[in-house]
């Protein structure tokens, strides 16, 4: 928890609302999505006091058809697969950095910068090979979550944005692939979200995960669990929500939750975060100010319990109306009160 947010929570009481149970999402990744691993993960969560209240399986056809994995990764995926290079809103500093790195003005390179889907088709490669070429080239960070690289290939220069993403996506949409998701609840007073993430689930790299954590256990017992290889940074067995708002988004993506049926979402709306704002928050992960601190929404609320996040959200104030006499009213195309995530970015 960051310092100013901590100060805010120290000075703020919960206005007599009942304590909320933490709710997050865990899913078993495609390389480990078997019945044996499913049983292991459920037993591991139960031993830590984490209750699975809903679960299911998503097959590759549904993940691909409804673009569930693209929704999960949000702007990173959209930049990789759907954003035309000419539509990138680059700062002057980023444009200068591009020319300094590649010796070519950005305006001249746009025509040789491709969406990754187009690159896959044009080069006749799969996601794994594209990632190899992308990581083998000279890369540059243009903005948060926006990385460009000149592909390591013979012939004319080609650049793509976030060229590592198609390989990540491929693992979820390949024929026969699936994920097994579990909606989990636990008491913050018994298990903090930080401990859930670090001690129960474990670090992103299983080699660095805390002893006894899910990822560490999967790494040490991978043959017993029937995995084809030892879990690694890239294939680490399970995903878990990093915080309550990220967990809410993930339940909307993978489980069909919405502002009406999800209890935490309903509490946020009742606390004053109107439905269109919450919808935009979850879709865009924007920079917001909560409790006196400004940051990306999911980063600001990472590893905080649901009650703490609720208190922060109570401090939120809508942006001031535009100057010049404009009303600032929401446009007619504002999102409706309920989510409609399936197949929509």
N, C-alpha and C positions, 0 to 999 in steps of 0.2 A: 504494500500500500504506500502511496507516495505521501510526502510530508504534509502538504497543505490539505489534502483530502483527509489525512489522519487528524489534523487539527480541527477540521470541520466536524468530523464525527465525534471528537472528544467534547466539543461544545454543543452538539446537537442531540436532543433526545428524540425518541421514536414516536412521539405524539400518540402514545397509547395504542399503537397497533400491535396485533399479535405477531409473535416471531414467525418468520417464514422459514420453511425448510428449504435447504439448497436443492436445486434441481439442475442437473446437467445431462449431457449426452456422452455416451461412450459407444464407439463402434469398433468392431474387429475388422481390420483391413483385409483386402482381397487375398493376399498371400497367406493369411492365417485364418480365414473365415470357414472353419470346420466345426462340426458338432463337438469334437473333443476340446478345442480351444474355447468354444462357447461355454462349455461346462466349467472349464478351468477359470475363466474370467468371472463368471457368476459366483463361483465359490470364493474367489479372491476378494471380490467386492463385498460379499456377505460377511466375510471374516473381518473386514474393516468397518462394519456397521453401515454399509451402503446398500440400500434396498433398490432392486430393479422393479419399477412399477409399470413398465411397458417395454415391449421388445418386438423385433421383427427382422425380416430379411429383405434386402433390396437386390434384385438381380441386375446384371449388366444392361439388359435391354431397357429396363426402367431408368437406371442411372443415366444412360445415354439419352434415351428418348425425352426424358423430362429435364435433362441437363442438371441433375442433382449435384454432381461433383463440381460443376461450374458455379452453381449457386453457392456451394459450400466455400469455395475459394474466392468468390466475390470478384473484386476489381482486378486481382492478380490474373484470374482466368479471363476476364473480359478483355484486358489489355493484350493477353496472349492470343486470343482466338477471334475477337470480334471488333477490335478497334483499328480502324484504318490509320496508317502512319500519318497521313495528312491531318487527321483529327486530333493528334496528340497536342495537348496544350503545354508546350515546353517553355520554361523560363529562358530569358536571355542568357543566364549563366549556364543552363543545360545545353543550349545551342552552341555557345562558345566552347564548352567542354567537349562536345561532339567533334567540332572542327579540330580542336587541339589533339584529340585522341586519334582521329582517323585521317586527318589532313584533307578533309572534304567538307564543304558547307552542308549543313543539314538540308537545306532546300534542294540541293543537287542529289542527296542520298535518298530522299523520300521515295523516288521512283524505284530504287533497288531495295527498299525495306518492305518486307512482306508480312502479312498475317501468317501465323504458324501453320494454320490449316492449308493455306495456299502453298507454303513452303514444302509441306509434307507431300502434296500432290505434285508439285513442280519437280521436286528432286527425287520422287519415287522412293522415299524412305519412311520408316516408322518413327514413332516418338523417341524410342531409345537411341536410334542413330542420329536423329536431329539434335537430341540433347548432347550427344558426343561432339557433334560439329559445333554446336553453340558454345559449349564449355571450352572447346579447343581454340576458339577464336578470342580476340581481344574484346573484353566486355567493359561496360560503363554503366554506372547508376545515373539515370537521368532525373529520377524523382523517387520518393518513397514507393516501394513496390513496383517500380518501373525500371527494368534492366534491359539494355540492348547489347547485342554482340554481333560481330561480323563473323559469319559462319566459316569454320575451317574447312574449306573445300576448294578444289581447283576451279579455275574459270572466273567468271565475273563475280564481283563482290556482292554479297547478299547479307542483309541485316534482318534480324527479327527481335521482337520484344518478348521477354520472358520465355525464351525458347526451351527452358527446362520443363515448362508446364505440360506439353503434350505427352511426355513420358509418364508424368504423374497421372494424367487423365487416363492414359492407355491402360494402366493397371486396373482401373475401375470399370472400364467399358469393354474390355476384351471378352470374347465369347467364353461363357462359363464362369466369369468373375461374379462376385457378390460381396456384400458387406452384411454383417449382423449387428444391428443397433440395439442399444439398451438405454432407456430413460431411467436415470438414477436419482434417488433422493437420499439426503442425510441431514443430520442436525449439525449446524455450525458450532454449537456449544460442545459437541463431541468430536468433531472433525472439521478443522478449518479447510476452506477451499485450497489454500496454499498447500496444506498437508495432503489433501486428496490428490492434488496434481503431482506433487513431488514425491511423496512417500507411498501413496497407494498405486498411482499409475507409473511414476518414474520419469526420469529425464528423457528428452527426445532421443538421445543416443543411448541405447540399452547398455552399452559398455560403461556409461557414466551414471546409470540409474542406481538409486539407493537400494541397498541390499533388502530383499524381501518385497520390493515393488513388483508390479505386474510385468513391466518390461524387463527387469532384471531376471525374474523367474522364467519368463519365456525364453530369454537368451540362454540361461543355464540348463533349461529342460527342453530345448527345441526338438531334439530327437524323440524324447518321450511323448511330446505333444503331437508328433507326426508332421512337423514342418519339414519342408524340403531343404532348408538352409538356416543357418544361424541368423537371428534377427540383427539388423544393422540400423544405422541412422536413417537410411532410405526406406527400409522395410522393418519398422519397429513394432509391428504387431497390432497395436491399438491406437485409437485417437480418443482424446477426452477434451471436453470443453475447458477453455482456459479461465472462464469467468461466467457469471450469470447471464449477462446480456449476449455474449457469444453463444452460450448454451441455448438461450431462447431462439436465436437465429437458427441454430442447428436443428432444434426441434421443429421449427417451421419448415425447414428444408427436407429433413429426412422422415419426419413423423406426421406431417400434416397439421401441426398445431397452428392456432391463429389467435388473434387478439381476444376472441370471445371464449374459446375453449381452454386456453392455457392459463392456469391460475396466476402465475407470476406476471404474465402480460396484462391480465385483467387488473392486478394490483397496481401496476405501473400506470395504466390508463386512469384508474381511480385516484392515483396520487397526483394527477395533473399533466401527465405526458400524453397529449392527445394522440389518437390512433394514427393519423397521417404522419405525425412527427416520429412516432415509434417505428412505423413502417420504414420511413426513410433512414432512420438510425440503423436499423438492422440490415438494410440493403446496402448502405453506402459506408458504414463505419466512419462517420465524419469526425472532424475535429470539433469538440464541444468544450464548454466550460462548466464544470461541476465542482461544487465545494471549493471554489477559488482556484482550481487548477485547470489548465487547458491542455488537451491531448486528444489523440484518436480515442474514440469512445471505448473500443474493446481494450485498448492498452490502459486507459484510465481506470477501468473496472476489473482488470485482470486479477485473479486470485482473491477477490473480495467476496464475502458472503452475500446472499440475497438481501438480507436486512440492511447491510451496509450500503449496498447499491441503491436500495430503495430510499434510504436517507439522502444519499447524494442526489438522486433524481428529484427529490422534493425541493432541492435547492435550485433546480434549473429554472431559468427565466427565458421565455421566448425572445428571439431577437427583436430589437426595436423595429417598428415599421419603417419602410423606406422614406427618405426625405423628399421634399418637393410636393407634399400634399397627397401622395399615393396612399391608398388605404392599407396596402400590405395584405389584403385578403388572399386566402388560398386560391389558386387557379382552379377553374372548373375541372381540370384533369387530375386534381389531387387524389391520392390513393384512397380507396374506400375504407370503411372501418375494419373490415376483415382482411386477412391476408389472402393472397391468391398466388402462392409461391410456385405451385407445380408447373414446371416448364417455362417459368418467367424469370428473367435475370433480375 
